[in-house]
Amino acid sequence: MVRITIYKDEQGIYTGFKSAGHAGYAEAGSDIICSAISALIINTINSIEAFTDVKLSVSSDDQSGVILVSFDSDLTSDGILLMNAMVLGLKTIQTDYNNDDIYLIIEEV
């Protein structure tokens, strides 16, 4: 199961996110859920870096499937839009695949 935690502050502003695990929907290399989740997450990171002035820190571990992102500066409106798009995509995957392979948590920090 992939566990994705979206971190927000007390005002509801995104402060980062963490993705951990592997979906296990299919064999490695054929797992469409892992591929979709990875594409959304990596594209969001790359888009925030390329299209906004937001500073972020990223760490990852390929073996465990952990990606940890923290925003080192406040998100711009474009950054918020990109995060909203990622969350929408993750929720859609969660719904389409009956919530068994992806667990999405919104957590106040």
C-alpha positions in Angstrom: 0.0 0.0 0.0 1.1 3.5 -0.7 0.5 5.9 2.1 0.5 9.6 1.2 0.4 12.2 3.9 -0.3 15.8 2.9 0.8 18.3 5.5 -1.0 21.6 6.1 -0.6 24.2 8.8 -3.4 25.5 11.1 -4.5 27.9 8.3 -4.9 25.1 5.8 -1.8 26.0 3.9 0.3 23.2 2.4 3.7 22.7 4.2 4.8 19.5 2.4 4.0 15.9 1.8 5.3 12.4 2.2 4.7 9.3 0.1 5.8 5.9 1.4 5.5 2.3 0.2 4.6 0.5 -3.0 1.1 -0.2 -4.2 1.5 -3.9 -4.8 -1.3 -3.8 -7.4 0.9 -5.7 -9.8 4.5 -6.9 -10.2 7.2 -4.3 -10.1 7.5 -2.6 -13.5 3.8 -3.4 -14.3 2.1 -1.6 -11.4 -0.1 1.1 -12.9 -1.0 2.5 -9.5 2.6 3.0 -8.5 3.3 4.5 -11.9 0.4 6.9 -11.7 1.2 8.0 -8.1 4.9 8.4 -9.0 4.2 10.4 -12.1 1.8 12.8 -10.1 4.3 13.3 -7.3 7.4 13.8 -9.4 5.6 16.0 -11.8 4.3 18.2 -9.0 7.8 18.5 -7.5 9.3 19.4 -10.9 6.5 21.8 -11.7 6.8 23.6 -8.4 10.5 23.9 -9.0 10.2 25.0 -12.6 7.2 27.3 -12.5 7.2 28.9 -9.1 9.7 30.7 -6.8 8.9 28.3 -4.0 11.9 26.8 -2.2 11.5 23.2 -1.3 13.5 20.3 0.2 13.2 16.8 -1.3 14.6 13.5 0.0 13.8 10.1 -1.3 14.7 6.4 -0.8 14.0 4.2 -3.9 14.2 1.0 -1.8 11.4 1.9 0.6 9.6 4.1 -1.8 9.7 7.1 0.5 9.6 10.7 -1.0 9.5 13.5 1.6 8.9 17.1 0.5 8.9 20.2 2.7 8.3 23.7 1.5 11.0 26.0 2.8 9.1 29.1 1.7 5.4 30.0 1.5 3.5 28.5 -1.5 2.5 30.9 -4.2 -0.9 30.7 -5.8 0.7 28.7 -8.6 2.2 26.3 -6.0 -1.2 25.9 -4.3 -2.8 25.2 -7.6 -0.2 22.5 -8.4 -0.7 20.9 -5.0 -4.4 21.0 -5.4 -4.0 19.3 -8.8 -1.8 16.6 -7.2 -4.3 15.9 -4.4 -7.2 15.7 -6.9 -5.2 13.2 -9.0 -4.4 11.1 -5.9 -8.0 11.1 -4.8 -9.1 10.1 -8.2 -6.7 7.1 -8.2 -7.9 6.2 -4.7 -11.6 6.3 -5.8 -11.0 4.5 -9.1 -9.1 1.6 -7.4 -11.4 1.2 -4.4 -9.0 2.7 -1.9 -7.1 -0.6 -1.4 -3.7 0.3 -2.8 -3.5 4.0 -1.8 -4.1 5.6 1.6 -4.4 9.4 1.5 -4.2 11.5 4.7 -4.4 15.2 5.2 -2.7 16.1 8.4 -2.4 19.4 10.3 1.1 20.1 11.5 
